C-alpha cells in the first residue's frame, strides 16, 4: 500500500500495545490500521509500563520501536505513523493533541478502549468510535501472542516449535548430522557463571548436574543417565549430590535417538512446581535439542563438552530456530 490512496473511514486512528517480539499477529494488526485511517498514532508501552503490566521480561522499548518501524518502512507506511511512548492505557487519548477520531483494537484490547472512552467522557472529551479487528491465529488455531512466544511454544509466525509427529514417533540421528552435533550450541565456560537463575536453568549430563549440585544451585530440571563418555560412571542418584527436594522421573531414550515421550516429560518438568530430575534409561545427549525447543525464552541450558568445559545455551528465538532445523533432519523410526 502506498500513501493514503484508498478511501478510509477516519483521518487519525489510535492504537496501543507492547508489540514484544513482533509477530504475524502484530503485523496484521498494524497493516489493518492503515486501511482504517490516513494516519496512525501508535501508543507503544514504555519499559516501565511493560514491566508493571507483563510481570515478565520484554524486549526494550527502543528495539520494539525499531522492529515496528522496519516493518512499516518495508511496506511504505512509515510516513503515516506516529509512535508515542505510553505509561498507562490512556496514553495521549485524554487530550485532543493528536486529533484522534477513532481507536483501533483487537478482541484482547477492546476493554481498554472502553475504559479510555469512559475517562474521556468524564473529562468532557468526545467518545471515540472503537474499530475492532479479529485476532490473527496460528497453525494451531489459537491467537498468535507474544506470551506464547515468550513461553517458547510458537515462533513469530505462530508455528509450533514442536511438530506433532515428533511427539508420536521415535526419531534417530542421521549419520550426516553427527559431526554437526559435536559442535557446541553456545559458548564454552571454564567455571559456573555468577548470575544463574535456578528457576530458569536446565542441566543435561551427570558431571554438569553434579557440579551444579555441589554449588547448591537447585536447578529447575536435571537430566542424567549415569554415563560419562560412553562409560557407566554413576549407579544411583545420591552420588550426584542432590541436596534438595525434587520430583524423580524415568525416561527411556536409546542412544542416538529421541523418543516421543521425551517431549512431554521434559516439557511438563519445565512447568512443574518442584525441581525435576529426569533419569534416562539409555542416553541423554540429544535431549539438549528437546530442552531448547520446549523451554521458554530466557531459560539457560548447561551441558558438558568433553575435554573442553561447560557449554551454556541461552534459549532464544535464534537457538530455537537452530534446534528446529536440526530436528527436521532426524529420521523417523518405524516401530
GIUR-V692862 format. One record per pair of residues at least 4 apart in sequence whose ideal C-beta (glycine too) atoms are under 8 Angstrom apart, sorted by the first residue. I is the first residue (numbers start at 0). GAP is how many residues later the second one is. D is the distance in Angstrom with one decimal. If there is no record, write none. Layout:
i=I gap=GAP d=D
i=I gap=GAP d=D
This chain:
i=0 gap=4 d=7.7
i=0 gap=5 d=7.3
i=0 gap=30 d=7.8
i=0 gap=33 d=6.3
i=0 gap=34 d=7.8
i=0 gap=74 d=6.7
i=0 gap=75 d=6.9
i=0 gap=76 d=6.5
i=1 gap=74 d=5.2
i=2 gap=73 d=7.7
i=2 gap=76 d=8.0
i=2 gap=77 d=7.7
i=3 gap=4 d=6.7
i=3 gap=34 d=4.4
i=3 gap=76 d=6.6
i=5 gap=29 d=7.2
i=7 gap=26 d=8.0
i=7 gap=27 d=6.7
i=7 gap=28 d=5.9
i=7 gap=29 d=5.3
i=7 gap=30 d=5.8
i=8 gap=27 d=5.8
i=8 gap=28 d=7.0
i=8 gap=93 d=7.3
i=8 gap=122 d=7.6
i=9 gap=26 d=5.9
i=9 gap=27 d=4.0
i=9 gap=28 d=7.4
i=9 gap=91 d=5.2
i=9 gap=92 d=4.3
i=9 gap=119 d=7.7
i=9 gap=121 d=7.8
i=10 gap=26 d=6.3
i=10 gap=27 d=5.3
i=10 gap=28 d=6.6
i=10 gap=88 d=7.2
i=10 gap=90 d=5.9
i=11 gap=25 d=5.8
i=11 gap=26 d=7.1
i=11 gap=27 d=4.7
i=11 gap=28 d=7.6
i=11 gap=29 d=6.2
i=11 gap=86 d=6.2
i=11 gap=87 d=5.5
i=11 gap=88 d=4.9
i=11 gap=89 d=5.8
i=11 gap=90 d=7.5
i=12 gap=20 d=5.8
i=12 gap=23 d=5.2
i=12 gap=24 d=3.6
i=12 gap=26 d=7.5
i=12 gap=27 d=5.7
i=12 gap=28 d=7.4
i=12 gap=87 d=7.0
i=12 gap=88 d=7.6
i=12 gap=89 d=4.5
i=12 gap=90 d=7.0
i=12 gap=91 d=4.9
i=12 gap=118 d=6.9
i=13 gap=26 d=7.6
i=13 gap=27 d=4.5
i=13 gap=28 d=7.6
i=13 gap=29 d=6.7
i=13 gap=77 d=7.5
i=13 gap=78 d=7.5
i=13 gap=79 d=6.0
i=13 gap=84 d=7.0
i=13 gap=86 d=4.4
i=13 gap=88 d=7.4
i=13 gap=89 d=5.4
i=13 gap=90 d=7.1
i=13 gap=114 d=7.7
i=14 gap=14 d=7.4
i=14 gap=18 d=5.7
i=14 gap=25 d=6.8
i=14 gap=26 d=7.7
i=14 gap=27 d=5.8
i=14 gap=28 d=7.0
i=14 gap=88 d=6.9
i=14 gap=89 d=4.2
i=14 gap=90 d=6.9
i=14 gap=94 d=7.9
i=15 gap=26 d=7.0
i=15 gap=27 d=3.4
i=15 gap=28 d=7.4
i=15 gap=29 d=7.2
i=15 gap=70 d=5.9
i=15 gap=73 d=7.0
i=15 gap=75 d=5.7
i=15 gap=93 d=7.3
i=15 gap=96 d=7.3
i=16 gap=9 d=7.5
i=16 gap=12 d=8.0
i=16 gap=25 d=7.9
i=16 gap=26 d=7.6
i=16 gap=27 d=7.3
i=16 gap=28 d=6.6
i=16 gap=92 d=6.9
i=17 gap=26 d=7.6
i=17 gap=27 d=4.2
i=17 gap=32 d=5.3
i=17 gap=35 d=7.9
i=17 gap=36 d=6.7
i=17 gap=40 d=6.0
i=17 gap=46 d=7.1
i=17 gap=128 d=6.7
i=18 gap=7 d=5.3
i=18 gap=25 d=6.5
i=18 gap=26 d=7.8
i=18 gap=45 d=5.1
i=18 gap=48 d=7.3
i=18 gap=49 d=5.9
i=18 gap=127 d=7.7
i=19 gap=30 d=7.3
i=19 gap=34 d=7.6
i=19 gap=38 d=4.1
i=19 gap=39 d=5.4
i=19 gap=44 d=6.3
i=19 gap=126 d=4.2
i=19 gap=129 d=7.8
i=19 gap=130 d=7.3
i=20 gap=38 d=6.5
i=20 gap=125 d=5.2
i=20 gap=128 d=4.7
i=20 gap=129 d=7.0
i=20 gap=135 d=6.0
i=20 gap=296 d=7.2
i=21 gap=4 d=5.0
i=21 gap=5 d=6.8
i=21 gap=42 d=7.2
i=21 gap=45 d=4.2
i=21 gap=46 d=6.5
i=21 gap=49 d=6.5
i=21 gap=134 d=6.8
i=22 gap=4 d=7.1
i=22 gap=121 d=5.2
i=22 gap=122 d=7.9
i=22 gap=123 d=6.8
i=22 gap=126 d=6.2
i=22 gap=133 d=4.0
i=22 gap=134 d=7.2
i=22 gap=135 d=6.8
i=23 gap=4 d=6.2
i=23 gap=112 d=5.9
i=23 gap=114 d=7.8
i=23 gap=120 d=5.6
i=23 gap=132 d=6.5
i=23 gap=133 d=5.3
i=23 gap=134 d=5.6
i=24 gap=4 d=6.5
i=24 gap=110 d=6.4
i=24 gap=111 d=3.8
i=24 gap=118 d=6.6
i=24 gap=119 d=3.7
i=24 gap=120 d=6.9
i=24 gap=133 d=7.0
i=25 gap=4 d=6.2
i=25 gap=42 d=7.9
i=25 gap=120 d=8.0
i=26 gap=4 d=6.2
i=26 gap=44 d=5.9
i=27 gap=4 d=6.2
i=27 gap=105 d=7.6
i=27 gap=108 d=4.5
i=28 gap=4 d=6.7
i=28 gap=75 d=7.7
i=28 gap=77 d=6.1
i=28 gap=104 d=6.0
i=28 gap=107 d=7.3
i=29 gap=4 d=7.5
i=29 gap=10 d=7.8
i=29 gap=12 d=7.8
i=29 gap=38 d=6.9
i=29 gap=41 d=6.8
i=29 gap=42 d=6.6
i=29 gap=47 d=7.9
i=30 gap=4 d=7.3
i=30 gap=44 d=6.8
i=30 gap=46 d=7.7
i=31 gap=4 d=6.8
i=31 gap=72 d=7.4
i=31 gap=101 d=4.9
i=32 gap=4 d=6.8
i=32 gap=7 d=4.8
i=32 gap=9 d=7.9
i=32 gap=71 d=4.9
i=33 gap=6 d=6.2
i=33 gap=43 d=5.3
i=33 gap=46 d=6.2
i=35 gap=66 d=6.8
i=35 gap=68 d=6.1
i=35 gap=95 d=5.6
i=36 gap=65 d=6.4
i=36 gap=67 d=7.8
i=37 gap=42 d=6.7
i=38 gap=41 d=5.4
i=38 gap=42 d=7.6
i=38 gap=43 d=7.0
i=39 gap=40 d=6.2
i=39 gap=41 d=5.2
i=39 gap=42 d=7.2
i=39 gap=64 d=7.8
i=40 gap=41 d=4.9
i=40 gap=43 d=6.2
i=40 gap=51 d=6.9
i=40 gap=57 d=4.7
i=40 gap=59 d=5.9
i=41 gap=26 d=7.2
i=41 gap=39 d=6.2
i=41 gap=40 d=7.0
i=41 gap=41 d=5.1
i=41 gap=42 d=7.0
i=42 gap=41 d=5.4
i=42 gap=42 d=7.8
i=42 gap=43 d=3.9
i=42 gap=48 d=3.7
i=42 gap=49 d=6.9
i=42 gap=50 d=7.8
i=43 gap=17 d=6.7
i=43 gap=20 d=6.4
i=43 gap=21 d=6.0
i=43 gap=24 d=7.3
i=43 gap=39 d=5.3
i=43 gap=40 d=7.0
i=43 gap=41 d=5.9
i=43 gap=42 d=6.7
i=44 gap=4 d=4.9
i=44 gap=5 d=4.6
i=44 gap=8 d=7.3
i=44 gap=16 d=7.7
i=44 gap=40 d=7.9
i=44 gap=41 d=6.1
i=45 gap=4 d=6.7
i=45 gap=15 d=5.9
i=45 gap=39 d=4.7
i=45 gap=40 d=6.4
i=45 gap=41 d=5.2
i=46 gap=4 d=6.3
i=46 gap=11 d=7.9
i=46 gap=13 d=6.2
i=46 gap=14 d=4.9
i=47 gap=4 d=6.4
i=47 gap=39 d=6.6
i=48 gap=4 d=6.1
i=48 gap=37 d=6.5
i=48 gap=38 d=5.0
i=48 gap=39 d=6.6
i=49 gap=4 d=5.3
i=49 gap=8 d=4.8
i=49 gap=11 d=7.7
i=50 gap=4 d=7.7
i=50 gap=7 d=7.7
i=53 gap=4 d=5.6
i=55 gap=94 d=6.3
i=56 gap=93 d=7.9
i=56 gap=241 d=6.0
i=57 gap=6 d=7.6
i=57 gap=88 d=7.4
i=57 gap=92 d=7.8
i=58 gap=4 d=4.6
i=58 gap=5 d=5.2
i=58 gap=8 d=7.9
i=59 gap=4 d=7.0
i=60 gap=4 d=6.0
i=60 gap=24 d=6.5
i=61 gap=4 d=6.3
i=62 gap=4 d=6.5
i=63 gap=4 d=6.6
i=64 gap=4 d=6.3
i=64 gap=18 d=5.8
i=65 gap=4 d=6.1
i=66 gap=4 d=6.5
i=67 gap=4 d=6.3
i=67 gap=13 d=7.9
i=67 gap=15 d=6.9
i=68 gap=4 d=5.9
i=68 gap=9 d=5.9
i=68 gap=12 d=7.7
i=68 gap=14 d=7.5
i=69 gap=4 d=6.5
i=70 gap=4 d=6.7
i=71 gap=5 d=4.3
i=71 gap=6 d=4.4
i=71 gap=9 d=5.7
i=72 gap=4 d=7.8
i=72 gap=5 d=4.4
i=76 gap=4 d=6.4
i=81 gap=16 d=6.9
i=83 gap=7 d=6.1
i=83 gap=8 d=5.5
i=83 gap=14 d=7.8
i=85 gap=4 d=7.6
i=85 gap=5 d=3.6
i=85 gap=6 d=7.5
i=86 gap=4 d=7.9
i=88 gap=23 d=4.9
i=88 gap=26 d=6.3
i=88 gap=27 d=6.7
i=89 gap=4 d=5.0
i=89 gap=25 d=7.9
i=89 gap=26 d=5.7
i=89 gap=29 d=6.1
i=91 gap=5 d=5.5
i=91 gap=6 d=5.7
i=91 gap=8 d=7.8
i=92 gap=7 d=6.3
i=92 gap=10 d=7.3
i=92 gap=23 d=5.2
i=92 gap=27 d=6.8
i=92 gap=35 d=7.3
i=93 gap=22 d=7.9
i=93 gap=25 d=6.1
i=93 gap=26 d=6.6
i=93 gap=29 d=6.2
i=93 gap=31 d=7.1
i=94 gap=30 d=7.8
i=95 gap=4 d=7.7
i=95 gap=29 d=6.8
i=99 gap=28 d=6.5
i=100 gap=27 d=6.7
i=100 gap=28 d=7.4
i=101 gap=26 d=5.8
i=101 gap=27 d=4.8
i=101 gap=28 d=7.5
i=101 gap=29 d=5.5
i=102 gap=10 d=4.6
i=102 gap=13 d=6.5
i=102 gap=14 d=7.8
i=102 gap=25 d=4.9
i=102 gap=26 d=7.3
i=102 gap=27 d=5.2
i=102 gap=28 d=7.0
i=103 gap=27 d=5.2
i=103 gap=28 d=7.8
i=103 gap=29 d=7.0
i=104 gap=4 d=4.3
i=104 gap=5 d=4.9
i=104 gap=7 d=7.1
i=104 gap=8 d=4.9
i=104 gap=25 d=6.0
i=104 gap=26 d=7.2
i=104 gap=27 d=5.3
i=104 gap=28 d=7.5
i=105 gap=4 d=7.4
i=105 gap=26 d=6.8
i=105 gap=27 d=5.5
i=105 gap=28 d=7.2
i=105 gap=29 d=5.1
i=106 gap=25 d=6.9
i=106 gap=27 d=6.6
i=106 gap=28 d=5.4
i=107 gap=27 d=6.5
i=107 gap=35 d=7.5
i=108 gap=4 d=6.6
i=109 gap=4 d=6.7
i=109 gap=20 d=6.8
i=109 gap=22 d=5.9
i=110 gap=4 d=6.6
i=111 gap=4 d=6.6
i=112 gap=4 d=6.6
i=112 gap=15 d=7.6
i=112 gap=17 d=4.6
i=113 gap=4 d=6.5
i=113 gap=16 d=7.3
i=114 gap=4 d=6.5
i=115 gap=4 d=6.2
i=115 gap=12 d=7.3
i=116 gap=4 d=6.2
i=116 gap=10 d=4.8
i=116 gap=11 d=6.1
i=116 gap=13 d=7.3
i=117 gap=4 d=6.6
i=118 gap=4 d=6.4
i=119 gap=5 d=4.0
i=119 gap=6 d=6.8
i=119 gap=7 d=6.2
i=119 gap=8 d=6.9
i=120 gap=4 d=7.2
i=120 gap=6 d=5.7
i=134 gap=8 d=4.0
i=134 gap=9 d=7.5
i=135 gap=7 d=6.8
i=135 gap=8 d=5.2
i=135 gap=22 d=7.2
i=136 gap=4 d=5.5
i=136 gap=5 d=6.1
i=136 gap=6 d=5.6
i=136 gap=7 d=6.7
i=136 gap=21 d=7.0
i=137 gap=4 d=6.0
i=137 gap=5 d=7.6
i=137 gap=6 d=4.9
i=137 gap=10 d=8.0
i=137 gap=16 d=5.8
i=137 gap=19 d=7.4
i=137 gap=20 d=2.5
i=137 gap=21 d=6.4
i=137 gap=22 d=7.7
i=138 gap=19 d=6.1
i=138 gap=20 d=5.2
i=138 gap=21 d=6.6
i=139 gap=14 d=7.8
i=139 gap=18 d=7.8
i=139 gap=20 d=6.3
i=141 gap=6 d=7.4
i=143 gap=4 d=7.1
i=143 gap=10 d=6.9
i=143 gap=13 d=7.8
i=143 gap=14 d=3.9
i=144 gap=4 d=7.1
i=145 gap=4 d=6.1
i=146 gap=4 d=6.3
i=147 gap=5 d=4.6
i=147 gap=6 d=4.8
i=148 gap=4 d=7.4
i=148 gap=5 d=5.9
i=148 gap=6 d=7.1
i=148 gap=7 d=6.3
i=148 gap=148 d=7.1
i=148 gap=168 d=7.7
i=149 gap=146 d=6.2
i=149 gap=147 d=5.2
i=149 gap=148 d=7.5
i=150 gap=145 d=4.9
i=150 gap=146 d=7.8
i=151 gap=9 d=6.6
i=151 gap=141 d=7.6
i=151 gap=142 d=6.5
i=151 gap=143 d=5.4
i=151 gap=144 d=4.3
i=151 gap=145 d=5.8
i=151 gap=147 d=7.6
i=151 gap=163 d=6.5
i=151 gap=168 d=7.0
i=152 gap=7 d=6.6
i=152 gap=8 d=6.8
i=153 gap=4 d=5.5
i=153 gap=5 d=6.1
i=153 gap=6 d=5.7
i=153 gap=7 d=6.7
i=154 gap=4 d=5.3
i=154 gap=6 d=6.4
i=154 gap=162 d=6.8
i=154 gap=165 d=7.2
i=154 gap=166 d=7.5
i=155 gap=161 d=7.1
i=159 gap=4 d=7.8
i=160 gap=132 d=4.7
i=160 gap=133 d=7.5
i=160 gap=159 d=5.5
i=160 gap=162 d=8.0
i=160 gap=163 d=6.0
i=161 gap=4 d=5.9
i=161 gap=5 d=6.5
i=161 gap=101 d=5.8
i=161 gap=105 d=7.8
i=161 gap=131 d=5.6
i=161 gap=132 d=6.5
i=162 gap=4 d=7.7
i=162 gap=164 d=7.7
i=163 gap=4 d=6.6
i=164 gap=4 d=6.0
i=164 gap=167 d=7.0
i=165 gap=5 d=6.5
i=165 gap=92 d=7.5
i=165 gap=94 d=7.2
i=165 gap=97 d=6.1
i=165 gap=161 d=6.7
i=166 gap=93 d=5.4
i=166 gap=96 d=4.7
i=166 gap=97 d=6.7
i=167 gap=92 d=5.5
i=168 gap=91 d=5.8
i=168 gap=163 d=4.8
i=168 gap=164 d=6.7
i=168 gap=166 d=7.6
i=169 gap=84 d=7.9
i=169 gap=87 d=5.6
i=169 gap=88 d=7.1
i=169 gap=89 d=5.0
i=169 gap=90 d=6.2
i=169 gap=162 d=7.4
i=169 gap=163 d=4.3
i=169 gap=165 d=6.6
i=170 gap=86 d=6.6
i=170 gap=87 d=5.0
i=170 gap=156 d=7.5
i=170 gap=159 d=3.9
i=170 gap=160 d=6.4
i=170 gap=161 d=5.7
i=170 gap=162 d=6.5
i=171 gap=84 d=5.9
i=171 gap=85 d=5.1
i=171 gap=158 d=6.5
i=171 gap=159 d=5.3
i=171 gap=161 d=5.3
i=172 gap=4 d=5.7
i=172 gap=5 d=6.5
i=172 gap=8 d=7.1
i=172 gap=83 d=4.9
i=172 gap=84 d=7.1
i=172 gap=113 d=6.3
i=172 gap=157 d=6.3
i=173 gap=4 d=7.8
i=173 gap=155 d=6.0
i=173 gap=156 d=6.7
i=173 gap=157 d=5.4
i=175 gap=4 d=8.0
i=175 gap=153 d=7.1
i=176 gap=4 d=5.6
i=176 gap=149 d=6.5
i=176 gap=152 d=5.5
i=176 gap=153 d=7.5
i=177 gap=4 d=7.0
i=178 gap=4 d=7.8
i=179 gap=146 d=7.2
i=180 gap=105 d=7.5
i=180 gap=145 d=7.1
i=183 gap=4 d=5.7
i=183 gap=121 d=5.3
i=183 gap=124 d=7.5
i=183 gap=127 d=4.4
i=184 gap=103 d=6.7
i=184 gap=107 d=7.3
i=184 gap=116 d=7.9
i=184 gap=126 d=6.3
i=184 gap=128 d=4.5
i=184 gap=134 d=6.6
i=184 gap=137 d=7.2
i=184 gap=138 d=7.8
i=185 gap=125 d=5.4
i=185 gap=126 d=4.8
i=185 gap=127 d=4.2
i=185 gap=128 d=6.5
i=185 gap=133 d=7.5
i=186 gap=124 d=7.3
i=186 gap=125 d=5.6
i=187 gap=117 d=5.6
i=187 gap=120 d=5.2
i=187 gap=121 d=4.4
i=187 gap=122 d=6.8
i=187 gap=123 d=5.7
i=187 gap=124 d=7.9
i=188 gap=4 d=6.6
i=188 gap=120 d=5.6
i=188 gap=121 d=4.5
i=188 gap=122 d=7.6
i=188 gap=123 d=5.6
i=189 gap=119 d=5.2
i=189 gap=120 d=7.5
i=190 gap=119 d=7.7
i=191 gap=4 d=6.6
i=191 gap=19 d=7.1
i=191 gap=20 d=7.3
i=191 gap=23 d=5.9
i=191 gap=25 d=7.7
i=191 gap=118 d=7.3
i=192 gap=119 d=7.0
i=195 gap=5 d=5.8
i=195 gap=21 d=5.9
i=195 gap=104 d=7.4
i=196 gap=4 d=6.3
i=196 gap=103 d=7.5
i=197 gap=19 d=5.4
i=197 gap=20 d=4.6
i=197 gap=21 d=5.5
i=197 gap=22 d=6.6
i=197 gap=77 d=8.0
i=198 gap=21 d=5.6
i=199 gap=20 d=6.6
i=199 gap=96 d=7.6
i=199 gap=98 d=5.8
i=199 gap=99 d=4.6
i=199 gap=100 d=6.3
i=200 gap=11 d=7.6
i=200 gap=16 d=6.7
i=200 gap=18 d=4.2
i=200 gap=19 d=5.7
i=200 gap=20 d=7.9
i=200 gap=98 d=7.2
i=200 gap=99 d=5.5
i=200 gap=100 d=7.9
i=200 gap=101 d=7.0
i=201 gap=17 d=6.6
i=201 gap=18 d=6.2
i=201 gap=19 d=4.4
i=201 gap=20 d=7.7
i=201 gap=21 d=7.3
i=201 gap=68 d=7.5
i=201 gap=89 d=5.1
i=201 gap=93 d=6.5
i=201 gap=97 d=6.4
i=201 gap=98 d=7.3
i=201 gap=99 d=4.6
i=201 gap=100 d=7.3
i=202 gap=5 d=4.9
i=202 gap=6 d=4.5
i=202 gap=9 d=5.2
i=202 gap=16 d=5.3
i=202 gap=18 d=7.4
i=202 gap=19 d=5.0
i=202 gap=20 d=7.0
i=202 gap=98 d=7.7
i=202 gap=99 d=5.1
i=202 gap=100 d=7.2
i=203 gap=4 d=6.7
i=203 gap=5 d=7.9
i=203 gap=19 d=4.7
i=203 gap=80 d=5.9
i=203 gap=81 d=7.7
i=203 gap=83 d=6.0
i=203 gap=84 d=5.2
i=203 gap=87 d=6.5
i=203 gap=97 d=6.5
i=203 gap=98 d=7.3
i=203 gap=99 d=4.1
i=204 gap=4 d=6.3
i=204 gap=18 d=7.4
i=204 gap=19 d=7.0
i=204 gap=23 d=7.7
i=204 gap=79 d=6.8
i=204 gap=80 d=7.8
i=204 gap=98 d=5.0
i=204 gap=99 d=4.9
i=205 gap=4 d=6.1
i=205 gap=18 d=4.8
i=205 gap=19 d=6.9
i=205 gap=20 d=6.2
i=205 gap=21 d=7.2
i=205 gap=22 d=5.7
i=205 gap=27 d=6.5
i=205 gap=28 d=5.6
i=205 gap=34 d=6.3
i=206 gap=4 d=6.4
i=206 gap=21 d=5.8
i=206 gap=97 d=5.2
i=207 gap=4 d=6.6
i=207 gap=94 d=5.4
i=207 gap=95 d=5.6
i=207 gap=96 d=4.8
i=207 gap=102 d=6.4
i=208 gap=4 d=6.3
i=208 gap=10 d=7.7
i=208 gap=13 d=4.5
i=208 gap=14 d=7.6
i=208 gap=15 d=5.4
i=208 gap=31 d=5.6
i=209 gap=4 d=6.3
i=209 gap=29 d=7.8
i=209 gap=30 d=4.7
i=209 gap=31 d=5.8
i=210 gap=4 d=6.8
i=210 gap=99 d=7.5
i=211 gap=5 d=4.2
i=211 gap=7 d=5.5
i=211 gap=10 d=7.5
i=211 gap=90 d=7.2
i=212 gap=4 d=7.1
i=212 gap=9 d=8.0
i=212 gap=27 d=6.0
i=212 gap=28 d=4.3
i=212 gap=29 d=5.6
i=212 gap=30 d=6.5
i=213 gap=27 d=5.9
i=215 gap=27 d=6.4
i=217 gap=26 d=5.2
i=217 gap=57 d=6.2
i=218 gap=56 d=6.5
i=219 gap=49 d=7.8
i=219 gap=50 d=6.7
i=219 gap=55 d=5.8
i=219 gap=56 d=7.3
i=219 gap=79 d=7.9
i=220 gap=45 d=7.1
i=220 gap=48 d=4.9
i=220 gap=49 d=6.1
i=220 gap=54 d=7.1
i=220 gap=55 d=5.2
i=220 gap=56 d=8.0
i=220 gap=57 d=6.8
i=220 gap=70 d=7.5
i=221 gap=18 d=7.8
i=221 gap=20 d=7.7
i=221 gap=24 d=7.7
i=221 gap=53 d=7.3
i=221 gap=54 d=7.3
i=221 gap=55 d=4.8
i=221 gap=56 d=7.0
i=222 gap=43 d=7.5
i=222 gap=55 d=4.7
i=222 gap=57 d=6.4
i=222 gap=61 d=4.9
i=222 gap=64 d=5.6
i=222 gap=68 d=7.5
i=223 gap=10 d=7.6
i=223 gap=13 d=7.7
i=223 gap=16 d=6.3
i=223 gap=53 d=6.9
i=223 gap=54 d=7.4
i=223 gap=55 d=6.0
i=223 gap=56 d=6.8
i=223 gap=60 d=6.8
i=224 gap=54 d=7.2
i=224 gap=55 d=4.1
i=224 gap=56 d=7.5
i=224 gap=57 d=6.7
i=224 gap=58 d=5.6
i=224 gap=59 d=4.6
i=225 gap=6 d=5.8
i=225 gap=7 d=6.6
i=225 gap=8 d=4.2
i=225 gap=9 d=6.4
i=225 gap=53 d=7.8
i=226 gap=4 d=6.6
i=226 gap=5 d=5.6
i=226 gap=6 d=6.7
i=226 gap=56 d=6.5
i=227 gap=5 d=4.2
i=227 gap=6 d=7.9
i=228 gap=77 d=5.8
i=233 gap=5 d=4.6
i=233 gap=6 d=6.4
i=234 gap=4 d=6.7
i=236 gap=5 d=6.4
i=236 gap=11 d=7.0
i=236 gap=40 d=6.6
i=236 gap=42 d=6.8
i=237 gap=4 d=7.5
i=241 gap=4 d=6.1
i=241 gap=35 d=6.7
i=243 gap=31 d=6.5
i=244 gap=29 d=6.3
i=244 gap=30 d=7.5
i=245 gap=28 d=6.0
i=245 gap=29 d=4.4
i=245 gap=30 d=6.2
i=245 gap=31 d=5.1
i=246 gap=22 d=7.5
i=246 gap=25 d=6.1
i=246 gap=27 d=4.9
i=246 gap=28 d=7.2
i=246 gap=29 d=4.6
i=246 gap=30 d=7.2
i=247 gap=28 d=7.8
i=247 gap=29 d=5.2
i=247 gap=31 d=6.7
i=248 gap=16 d=6.0
i=248 gap=20 d=6.7
i=248 gap=27 d=6.2
i=248 gap=28 d=7.1
i=248 gap=29 d=5.1
i=248 gap=30 d=7.1
i=249 gap=28 d=7.7
i=249 gap=29 d=5.3
i=249 gap=30 d=7.9
i=249 gap=31 d=6.2
i=250 gap=8 d=7.4
i=250 gap=10 d=6.3
i=250 gap=11 d=6.2
i=250 gap=14 d=5.2
i=250 gap=27 d=5.4
i=250 gap=28 d=7.2
i=250 gap=29 d=5.2
i=250 gap=30 d=7.0
i=251 gap=7 d=6.4
i=251 gap=9 d=7.1
i=251 gap=28 d=7.7
i=251 gap=29 d=4.9
i=251 gap=30 d=6.0
i=252 gap=4 d=6.4
i=252 gap=5 d=6.9
i=252 gap=6 d=5.0
i=252 gap=8 d=7.9
i=252 gap=9 d=5.7
i=252 gap=27 d=5.1
i=252 gap=28 d=7.2
i=252 gap=29 d=4.3
i=252 gap=30 d=6.5
i=252 gap=31 d=6.7
i=252 gap=33 d=7.8
i=252 gap=34 d=6.7
i=253 gap=5 d=7.5
i=253 gap=28 d=4.5
i=253 gap=29 d=7.0
i=254 gap=27 d=5.9
i=254 gap=28 d=3.9
i=254 gap=30 d=7.8
i=255 gap=27 d=7.3
i=255 gap=30 d=7.3
i=256 gap=25 d=7.5
i=256 gap=29 d=7.2
i=256 gap=76 d=6.9
i=257 gap=4 d=5.4
i=257 gap=28 d=5.3
i=257 gap=29 d=7.0
i=257 gap=31 d=7.0
i=257 gap=32 d=6.3
i=257 gap=69 d=7.9
i=257 gap=72 d=6.7
i=259 gap=4 d=7.9
i=260 gap=4 d=5.6
i=261 gap=4 d=5.9
i=261 gap=25 d=6.0
i=261 gap=28 d=5.1
i=262 gap=4 d=5.9
i=262 gap=27 d=6.0
i=262 gap=31 d=6.6
i=263 gap=4 d=5.9
i=264 gap=4 d=6.3
i=264 gap=13 d=6.3
i=265 gap=4 d=6.7
i=265 gap=12 d=6.8
i=265 gap=21 d=6.7
i=265 gap=24 d=5.1
i=265 gap=25 d=6.0
i=265 gap=28 d=5.4
i=266 gap=4 d=7.2
i=266 gap=27 d=4.3
i=267 gap=4 d=6.2
i=268 gap=7 d=3.8
i=268 gap=9 d=6.2
i=269 gap=24 d=6.2
i=269 gap=25 d=5.8
i=269 gap=26 d=7.4
i=269 gap=29 d=7.6
i=271 gap=4 d=5.4
i=277 gap=6 d=7.8
i=279 gap=4 d=4.3
i=279 gap=7 d=7.2
i=285 gap=4 d=7.6
i=286 gap=4 d=6.2
i=287 gap=4 d=6.5
i=287 gap=13 d=6.2
i=287 gap=15 d=5.6
i=287 gap=25 d=7.1
i=288 gap=4 d=6.4
i=288 gap=34 d=4.9
i=288 gap=37 d=6.2
i=288 gap=38 d=5.8
i=289 gap=4 d=6.0
i=290 gap=4 d=5.6
i=290 gap=10 d=5.0
i=291 gap=9 d=6.4
i=291 gap=21 d=6.5
i=291 gap=23 d=5.9
i=291 gap=27 d=5.5
i=291 gap=28 d=6.0
i=291 gap=30 d=7.9
i=291 gap=31 d=4.1
i=292 gap=27 d=6.0
i=292 gap=30 d=5.1
i=292 gap=31 d=6.4
i=292 gap=34 d=6.9
i=294 gap=4 d=4.0
i=294 gap=6 d=7.0
i=294 gap=20 d=4.7
i=295 gap=19 d=6.8
i=296 gap=18 d=5.7
i=296 gap=19 d=6.2
i=296 gap=20 d=7.0
i=297 gap=17 d=6.6
i=298 gap=15 d=8.0
i=298 gap=16 d=4.3
i=299 gap=12 d=6.3
i=299 gap=13 d=6.7
i=299 gap=14 d=5.7
i=299 gap=15 d=6.9
i=300 gap=11 d=7.8
i=300 gap=12 d=4.3
i=300 gap=14 d=6.8
i=301 gap=8 d=5.8
i=301 gap=9 d=6.8
i=301 gap=10 d=5.8
i=301 gap=11 d=7.4
i=302 gap=7 d=7.7
i=302 gap=8 d=5.3
i=302 gap=10 d=7.6
i=303 gap=5 d=7.6
i=303 gap=6 d=6.1
i=303 gap=7 d=7.1
i=304 gap=4 d=6.0
i=304 gap=5 d=7.4
i=304 gap=6 d=5.0
i=312 gap=6 d=6.0
i=313 gap=5 d=6.3
i=314 gap=4 d=5.9
i=314 gap=5 d=6.9
i=315 gap=4 d=6.9
i=316 gap=4 d=6.4
i=317 gap=4 d=6.7
i=318 gap=4 d=6.3
i=319 gap=4 d=6.0
i=320 gap=4 d=6.4
i=321 gap=4 d=6.5
i=322 gap=4 d=6.2
i=323 gap=4 d=6.5
i=324 gap=4 d=7.5
i=325 gap=4 d=7.6
